[in-house]
Each structure stands twice: as structure tokens, then as C-alpha cells.
Amino acid sequence: MTRPHLDPSVRHDIVYLFDVVDGNPNGDPDTGNRPRTDDETNQGLVTDVALKRKIRDTLALAAGDDPRYGIFVQAGHALNPRLEASYQATGLTVGGKGTITKEQAAAARAWLCDHYVDIRLFGAVLSVGKTQALGQIRGPMQLTMARSIDPVLPVDHAITRVTQTKQEDIDKGETTEMGGKWTVPYGLYRAELYYSASRGRQTGVDARDFELLYRSLEMMFDHDRSATRGRLAPRGLYVFSHSDAFGAAPAHRLTERVRVTRREPDPELSPRSFADYVVSVEDDGLPAGVTLTKLIS
């Protein structure tokens, strides 16, 4: 019997916590790669796009050579040839005259879902290039942006290097060049994920997809190390699983049961570690038909 949190035929609402120490979890290219923040509250932000990028990369590693776990949105690979391959695999002519039927388009979309796990989970826009008729796939797994529990204060560090970019600078006697890097001293971030079973049925999500997704959320920071990102670590993964595809309660009533508070808050001191927080989960009195699985706590 499939465990509740691995069942693709029912709805799931998920809370994910992670923190950063002396790193940049998601820089904004429009502001010199400064860590993203809410301009009004100064809470740190990590976009859903950045989180999905890490999940994609880790899913591919976790699945090994399984052909069902290709990655559609992958660095170094154009999208059009992959879309055109779905035509060729289902007997359609790329750029042929006339329109394809709804059934033919559905067959090509099904082929893409079966070969690319990120389309299966997150969906994709397919109506580009010579495959306009494919439209788009709405992914069953949707992510919010991650937001830090408390405000963060990004720090800009001046750095130097001993090698110049230009030979003429060395000839002029220059010995160093200046640079900079942004970090967040500490931030605990919270994101939420929502899974629609009805859409998952359309894209072919199965229990192994969930197993590898949770494993990726637990391990993805270990496979995305860089000096810029500092130390990123998962701190909580809580899955509220419903008894059917429709769901037994609104998502916010469930996700709000996961509360993060400061431990003996001092207005003069900023949090500097996960030990400065208390995570409490109200698991008593869950609505009928809802099961809570604590995967990281």
C-alpha cells in the first residue's frame, strides 16, 4: 500500500524550511547580484524559479540513468529540438502543412511528460518554434517564493585578487584588482508547495516521482555548493496529505499549523542560527481525511 505522502492520486500541501549562513541564496541580477529582499519588510526572498532549478538538477542525479527522468529545462540544451522530438516519436511531421488533431497533440504532450520529469511535475510552455499546436502543460506541483521568517541585512564584502584582467594593468604596476560579493549573515526561509492530483493524473505523476522529489528537497543543497551560496541546509519538510484529489480542507488551514517563532527573542539581536528558532507543528485535531508526514523536523 502506498504511503500517504507518496500517493499521486490525492492532494498534498507541503511546507519546506531551509536556512543560509554567510551566503547568497538567490541574487538579483538587476541589483549587482544582491540577495533578493522585500523592499518594505526587508525579509529575504528566493524565487520559485531558483528553487525549481535546484530541484531539477538534483532529480536528474537522484534518478540515475532512468529514461523517465530526463530534464526538459536544462542548461546547454535548446528546447525546440526536444519539442520536435515529440512529433517524430509520435509519427507527426515537424513543420508539415495543416494542423494536427487534439488527439495527436495529446499524444505528443504525453510523450514529453513521460520523458521529462520537470514537465511532469512543473509543467511547461510548449507552443514555441514549430510546435505551436502543443500549447502548454499546467504542472501539478506549484511552488511559492521562499520568504525569510525575519528581516535580513545583506552585506557587501570587498574582495581582492592578485591577477589582473588586462596585461596593460600589470605593465602599469598594478598588483591587485578589487571585486565584491554579497552575503546574508543568516536567514531561515519558508516556502510552500501544492500538488493537484487531478493535474498529476493528466501528466502521469507516480509514487517514485514523489519519492525522488522529497529526496531532492532534502539533498539538493549538497549538490549545489559554491562559495557564493555559503551554507544552505534543509530544516523542515512537512507534508499534509488528503484522502482524495479534491481535498478535505483549504491549504492555508493546514500549512499555518507549521509555526516558526524566535526562541527568547531579543530586539537588539538578530538571529544567527537555526537554534535561535522554535518550529512547532500542530498535529492534533487535523481535519478528517488529512494525514501529516514529517520528513524533516
C-alpha positions as CSV (number, residue, x, y, z in Angstrom):
1,M,0.0,0.0,0.0
2,T,1.3,3.5,-1.0
3,R,2.2,5.6,2.0
4,P,0.0,8.8,2.1
5,H,2.8,11.3,1.3
6,L,3.8,9.2,-1.8
7,D,0.3,8.8,-3.2
8,P,-0.1,10.7,-6.5
9,S,-3.9,10.2,-6.6
10,V,-4.5,12.6,-3.7
11,R,-3.9,16.3,-2.9
12,H,-0.8,17.3,-0.9
13,D,0.1,20.7,0.7
14,I,3.8,21.0,1.8
15,V,5.8,23.3,4.0
16,Y,9.6,23.5,3.4
17,L,12.1,25.3,5.6
18,F,15.7,26.0,4.8
19,D,18.4,28.3,6.1
20,V,21.5,30.1,4.8
21,V,24.7,31.1,6.7
22,D,27.0,33.6,5.2
23,G,25.8,33.1,1.7
24,N,23.6,34.4,-1.1
25,P,20.7,32.1,-1.6
26,N,19.3,33.9,-4.7
27,G,21.0,37.0,-6.1
28,D,19.1,39.6,-8.2
29,P,21.0,40.4,-11.5
30,D,19.3,43.8,-11.7
31,T,21.0,44.9,-8.5
32,G,24.5,43.5,-8.9
33,N,23.5,40.1,-7.6
34,R,22.4,41.5,-4.2
35,P,20.4,38.9,-2.3
36,R,16.7,39.4,-3.0
37,T,14.6,41.1,-0.3
38,D,11.2,42.6,0.2
39,D,11.6,46.3,-0.1
40,E,9.1,47.1,2.6
41,T,9.9,44.4,5.2
42,N,13.5,43.5,4.3
43,Q,12.6,39.8,4.5
44,G,14.8,37.7,2.3
45,L,13.3,36.2,-0.8
46,V,14.2,33.2,-3.0
47,T,12.2,32.8,-6.2
48,D,10.2,29.7,-7.1
49,V,12.3,29.6,-10.3
50,A,15.5,29.3,-8.3
51,L,14.0,26.5,-6.2
52,K,12.8,24.6,-9.2
53,R,16.2,24.9,-10.8
54,K,17.8,23.2,-7.8
55,I,15.1,20.5,-7.7
56,R,15.5,19.8,-11.4
57,D,19.3,19.4,-11.2
58,T,19.1,17.1,-8.1
59,L,16.2,15.0,-9.5
60,A,18.4,14.1,-12.5
61,L,21.2,13.0,-10.2
62,A,18.9,11.0,-7.9
63,A,17.2,9.1,-10.7
64,G,20.5,8.0,-12.4
65,D,20.1,6.7,-15.9
66,D,16.3,6.1,-15.8
67,P,15.0,7.5,-19.1
68,R,11.8,8.6,-17.5
69,Y,13.7,11.3,-15.5
70,G,15.1,13.5,-18.3
71,I,15.2,17.2,-17.6
72,F,13.5,19.4,-20.2
73,V,14.8,22.8,-19.0
74,Q,18.5,22.0,-18.8
75,A,21.5,24.3,-19.3
76,G,23.2,23.8,-22.6
77,H,20.2,22.3,-24.4
78,A,17.8,24.1,-26.6
79,L,14.1,23.5,-26.2
80,N,13.0,23.3,-29.8
81,P,14.8,20.1,-30.7
82,R,13.3,18.4,-27.7
83,L,9.8,19.5,-28.6
84,E,10.3,18.4,-32.2
85,A,11.4,15.0,-31.0
86,S,7.9,14.5,-29.5
87,Y,6.5,15.0,-33.0
88,Q,8.9,12.5,-34.5
89,A,8.3,9.9,-31.7
90,T,4.5,10.0,-32.3
91,G,4.6,10.0,-36.1
92,L,4.0,13.7,-36.7
93,T,5.8,15.8,-39.3
94,V,7.6,18.8,-37.9
95,G,6.6,21.9,-39.9
96,G,4.2,19.9,-42.0
97,K,1.2,21.5,-43.7
98,G,-2.1,21.6,-41.9
99,T,-3.0,21.4,-38.3
100,I,-2.7,18.4,-36.0
101,T,-5.7,17.0,-34.2
102,K,-6.3,17.3,-30.5
103,E,-5.6,13.6,-30.1
104,Q,-2.2,13.9,-31.9
105,A,-1.3,16.9,-29.8
106,A,-2.3,15.0,-26.6
107,A,-0.1,12.0,-27.7
108,A,2.9,14.3,-28.2
109,R,2.4,16.0,-24.8
110,A,2.1,12.6,-23.2
111,W,5.4,11.6,-24.7
112,L,7.1,14.7,-23.3
113,C,5.6,14.1,-19.8
114,D,6.8,10.5,-19.9
115,H,10.4,11.6,-20.8
116,Y,10.8,14.8,-18.7
117,V,10.1,14.8,-15.0
118,D,10.2,18.6,-14.7
119,I,7.3,18.8,-17.3
120,R,5.5,16.0,-15.4
121,L,5.8,17.9,-12.1
122,F,6.0,21.6,-13.0
123,G,4.5,21.9,-16.5
124,A,5.9,23.8,-19.4
125,V,5.1,26.1,-22.3
126,L,5.3,24.0,-25.5
127,S,4.0,26.4,-28.1
128,V,7.3,27.6,-29.4
129,G,9.1,27.2,-32.7
130,K,7.5,24.6,-35.0
131,T,5.4,23.0,-32.2
132,Q,2.8,25.8,-31.7
133,A,0.0,23.2,-31.6
134,L,1.2,21.7,-28.4
135,G,0.1,24.6,-26.3
136,Q,1.1,24.3,-22.6
137,I,1.0,21.8,-19.7
138,R,-0.1,23.1,-16.4
139,G,2.1,21.4,-13.8
140,P,0.5,19.7,-10.8
141,M,3.3,20.8,-8.4
142,Q,3.3,24.6,-7.8
143,L,5.8,26.4,-5.5
144,T,5.7,29.7,-3.8
145,M,8.6,32.1,-3.4
146,A,10.5,31.4,-0.2
147,R,10.4,34.2,2.3
148,S,12.6,34.6,5.4
149,I,11.0,34.5,8.8
150,D,12.7,37.6,9.9
151,P,14.3,40.6,8.1
152,V,17.8,40.0,6.7
153,L,20.5,42.6,6.2
154,P,22.6,41.7,3.1
155,V,26.3,42.5,3.4
156,D,28.5,43.6,0.6
157,H,32.1,42.3,1.0
158,A,35.0,43.9,-0.8
159,I,37.5,41.4,-2.1
160,T,40.7,41.5,-4.0
161,R,42.6,39.2,-6.4
162,V,46.3,39.2,-7.4
163,T,45.7,38.6,-11.1
164,Q,44.7,41.4,-13.4
165,T,42.3,41.0,-16.3
166,K,44.4,43.2,-18.7
167,Q,48.2,42.9,-19.4
168,E,48.4,46.7,-19.6
169,D,47.3,47.0,-16.0
170,I,50.2,44.8,-14.9
171,D,52.5,46.8,-17.1
172,K,51.4,50.0,-15.3
173,G,52.4,48.3,-12.0
174,E,49.0,47.4,-10.6
175,T,49.2,44.3,-8.3
176,T,45.6,43.7,-7.3
177,E,42.1,44.1,-8.6
178,M,39.0,44.8,-6.5
179,G,35.7,43.0,-6.5
180,G,32.8,42.3,-4.3
181,K,30.4,39.6,-3.1
182,W,27.0,39.8,-1.3
183,T,26.0,37.5,1.6
184,V,23.2,37.1,4.1
185,P,24.7,36.5,7.6
186,Y,21.8,34.3,8.5
187,G,18.3,33.7,7.3
188,L,15.6,31.0,7.8
189,Y,13.3,30.7,4.8
190,R,9.9,29.2,4.3
191,A,8.3,28.0,1.1
192,E,5.2,26.1,0.3
193,L,4.4,23.5,-2.4
194,Y,1.0,22.5,-3.6
195,Y,0.1,19.3,-5.5
196,S,-3.0,18.9,-7.6
197,A,-3.9,15.2,-8.1
198,S,-6.2,15.9,-11.0
199,R,-3.4,17.6,-12.9
200,G,-0.9,14.9,-11.8
201,R,-3.2,12.3,-13.3
202,Q,-3.0,14.1,-16.6
203,T,0.8,14.3,-16.6
204,G,1.4,10.8,-15.3
205,V,3.0,11.6,-11.8
206,D,3.7,8.4,-9.9
207,A,4.9,7.4,-6.4
208,R,8.6,7.4,-7.4
209,D,8.3,10.9,-8.6
210,F,7.3,11.9,-5.1
211,E,10.0,9.8,-3.5
212,L,12.7,11.5,-5.6
213,L,11.1,14.9,-5.1
214,Y,11.3,14.6,-1.3
215,R,14.8,13.2,-1.6
216,S,15.8,16.1,-3.7
217,L,14.4,18.7,-1.3
218,E,16.5,17.0,1.4
219,M,19.7,16.7,-0.5
220,M,19.7,19.4,-3.2
221,F,21.9,22.0,-1.3
222,D,24.6,19.3,-1.0
223,H,24.8,19.1,-4.8
224,D,24.7,22.9,-5.4
225,R,27.6,24.1,-3.3
226,S,29.5,27.2,-4.2
227,A,31.5,29.8,-2.2
228,T,28.9,32.4,-3.1
229,R,25.9,30.4,-1.7
230,G,27.6,29.8,1.7
231,R,26.0,27.1,3.8
232,L,22.4,26.2,2.8
233,A,20.6,23.5,4.7
234,P,17.1,22.0,4.8
235,R,15.4,22.5,8.2
236,G,11.9,21.2,7.8
237,L,9.7,19.3,5.4
238,Y,6.1,18.7,6.4
239,V,3.5,17.0,4.1
240,F,-0.2,17.3,4.6
241,S,-1.8,14.6,2.5
242,H,-5.6,14.5,1.8
243,S,-7.7,11.4,1.4
244,D,-8.8,12.3,-2.2
245,A,-8.0,14.5,-5.1
246,F,-10.4,17.3,-4.0
247,G,-9.0,17.7,-0.5
248,A,-10.5,17.8,3.0
249,A,-9.5,21.3,4.0
250,P,-8.2,24.6,2.5
251,A,-4.4,24.6,2.1
252,H,-3.8,27.6,4.4
253,R,-5.6,26.0,7.3
254,L,-3.1,23.2,7.1
255,T,0.2,25.0,6.3
256,E,-0.5,27.5,9.1
257,R,-0.2,24.7,11.6
258,V,3.6,24.8,11.0
259,R,4.7,27.8,13.0
260,V,8.2,29.3,13.4
261,T,8.9,31.6,16.3
262,R,12.0,33.2,17.8
263,R,13.5,31.5,20.9
264,E,13.5,34.2,23.6
265,P,13.6,37.0,21.1
266,D,15.8,39.9,21.8
267,P,15.0,43.1,19.8
268,E,18.7,44.1,20.0
269,L,20.0,40.8,18.5
270,S,19.4,39.3,15.1
271,P,19.1,35.5,14.6
272,R,22.3,33.9,13.7
273,S,21.5,30.2,13.7
274,F,18.6,27.7,13.5
275,A,18.9,27.2,17.2
276,D,17.5,30.8,17.6
277,Y,14.1,29.5,16.4
278,V,11.5,27.0,17.5
279,V,9.4,25.1,15.0
280,S,6.1,23.9,16.3
281,V,3.6,21.7,14.4
282,E,0.0,21.5,15.5
283,D,-0.7,17.9,14.6
284,D,-3.6,17.4,16.9
285,G,-7.1,17.7,15.6
286,L,-6.3,17.5,11.9
287,P,-9.4,17.6,9.7
288,A,-10.9,14.2,8.9
289,G,-9.1,12.8,5.9
290,V,-5.8,14.6,6.4
291,T,-2.5,12.9,7.3
292,L,0.7,14.8,8.3
293,T,4.1,13.3,7.5
294,K,7.2,14.9,9.0
295,L,10.0,14.1,6.6
296,I,12.5,16.6,8.0
297,S,12.0,18.0,11.5
